[in-house]
Amino acid sequence: MQIIVYLPPYLKSSHADERGFVTIEEGATLKDLFELLGVPFPLGTVHLCRVNYEKAKLNRTLNERDMVSFFSLISGE
């Protein structure tokens, strides 16, 4: 299935295409996505992450076309 991920500048991943789409297996959780993307410190990062604009826990099951976004406490380039 495909989900869209808006990655922060400090997190680059070869698993996301140029539009931010990531292919992941059906039934994958947010934790699975973090592992795929190589997100450091998943327990701390989950507080800076939203799934479809809502807070989510690491065990949240992702669905086709979900949107996962991160926000950073530091802005700028």
C-alpha positions in Angstrom: 0.0 0.0 0.0 1.1 3.6 -0.4 1.1 6.3 2.2 2.3 9.9 1.9 5.0 11.0 4.3 6.1 14.6 4.9 9.6 14.3 6.2 11.4 17.0 8.1 14.6 18.3 6.6 16.8 16.4 9.1 15.3 13.1 8.1 16.1 11.9 4.6 15.0 8.5 3.3 15.5 6.6 0.0 12.1 4.9 0.7 10.1 8.0 -0.1 9.8 9.0 -3.7 10.1 12.7 -4.9 6.4 13.3 -4.0 6.7 11.7 -0.5 5.0 8.4 -1.2 6.2 5.4 0.6 5.2 1.8 -0.2 4.7 -0.3 2.9 3.0 -3.7 3.5 -0.7 -3.9 4.4 -1.2 -3.9 8.2 2.0 -2.0 8.9 2.1 0.2 12.0 3.6 3.6 12.6 6.5 1.8 14.3 7.0 -0.2 11.1 7.2 3.0 9.1 9.7 4.5 11.6 11.9 1.4 11.2 11.6 1.6 7.4 12.5 5.2 7.3 15.3 4.9 10.0 13.7 7.4 12.3 16.0 7.9 15.3 14.5 7.7 18.8 11.0 6.6 17.8 9.6 7.0 21.3 10.6 10.7 21.4 9.8 11.3 17.7 6.2 10.0 17.9 5.3 13.1 19.9 6.3 15.2 16.9 4.3 13.0 14.4 0.7 13.1 13.2 -1.3 10.6 11.1 -4.0 12.4 9.2 -3.5 15.5 11.5 -4.1 13.4 14.6 -1.8 12.3 17.4 -0.9 8.6 17.0 0.8 5.9 19.0 3.5 3.7 17.6 1.0 0.8 17.4 -1.4 2.7 15.1 -2.2 0.6 12.0 -1.7 2.6 8.8 -4.1 2.5 5.9 -3.8 3.2 2.2 -3.3 6.9 1.4 -2.8 7.9 5.1 -0.7 11.0 5.5 2.1 11.0 8.1 3.7 14.3 8.9 6.3 15.5 11.3 6.9 18.9 12.7 10.2 20.2 14.0 10.9 22.3 17.1 13.5 24.0 15.0 12.5 25.9 11.8 14.6 27.2 9.0 17.1 25.7 6.6 
